[in-house]
Amino acid sequence: MPKIIDELKLDECSLLKIDKMPNSPYNKVVIDDDEYNLVPSYDLGEYNIAVNSRKTLKNKDIGFIRQ
C-alpha cells in the first residue's frame, strides 16, 4: 500500500509526498479510515497532493478512491 513519506503543514492544509502514486484516476484519499477530498492545486513542487487536515499524516498508509 502507498505510504506518506513527507508532509508540509500550511494552516489547515497538508501537502503530502507519497512514495507510490496510482496510475488510475482518483478524487479522494483514505488515511486511517478517514476520507479526505483533494484540495485543488497546480504546483506542489516535490509534493503530490494536498488535503485539508490538522492531523499528522506522515508515515501513514494512504488509499486512493474514485467516487
C-alpha positions in Angstrom: 0.0 0.0 0.0 1.3 3.5 -0.7 2.7 5.4 2.2 3.0 9.2 3.0 6.7 9.8 3.3 6.7 13.6 3.9 4.2 16.2 5.0 4.2 20.0 4.9 1.6 21.8 7.0 0.1 25.1 5.8 -2.7 26.2 8.3 -5.4 23.6 7.8 -3.9 22.2 4.6 -1.4 19.4 4.4 0.8 18.8 1.4 1.7 15.2 1.1 4.5 13.4 -0.6 3.6 9.8 -1.5 6.1 7.0 -2.2 3.9 5.4 -5.0 1.2 7.2 -6.8 -1.6 5.3 -8.5 -2.0 5.0 -12.3 -5.8 5.2 -12.2 -7.9 8.3 -11.6 -9.0 9.2 -8.1 -10.8 12.1 -6.4 -10.5 11.2 -2.7 -8.0 9.6 -0.4 -8.4 7.4 2.7 -6.0 7.7 5.6 -6.7 5.9 8.9 -10.3 5.2 7.9 -10.9 8.9 7.3 -11.8 10.1 3.8 -10.3 13.4 2.5 -11.3 15.4 -0.5 -8.4 16.7 -2.5 -7.6 20.4 -2.4 -7.3 21.8 -5.9 -3.7 22.8 -6.6 -1.5 23.4 -9.5 2.2 23.3 -8.5 3.1 21.5 -5.3 6.8 21.2 -6.0 8.0 17.9 -4.7 4.7 17.1 -3.0 2.0 15.0 -4.8 -1.4 16.0 -3.3 -3.0 18.4 -0.8 -5.8 17.7 1.7 -7.5 19.6 4.5 -6.3 18.1 7.7 -4.9 19.3 11.0 -3.8 15.7 11.9 -0.2 14.5 11.4 -0.3 12.1 8.4 3.4 11.4 7.8 4.3 7.7 7.8 0.7 6.6 7.3 -0.7 4.3 4.6 -2.9 6.0 2.1 -5.6 4.6 -0.2 -6.9 6.3 -3.4 -10.6 6.1 -4.3 -12.8 7.2 -7.1 -16.4 8.2 -6.3 
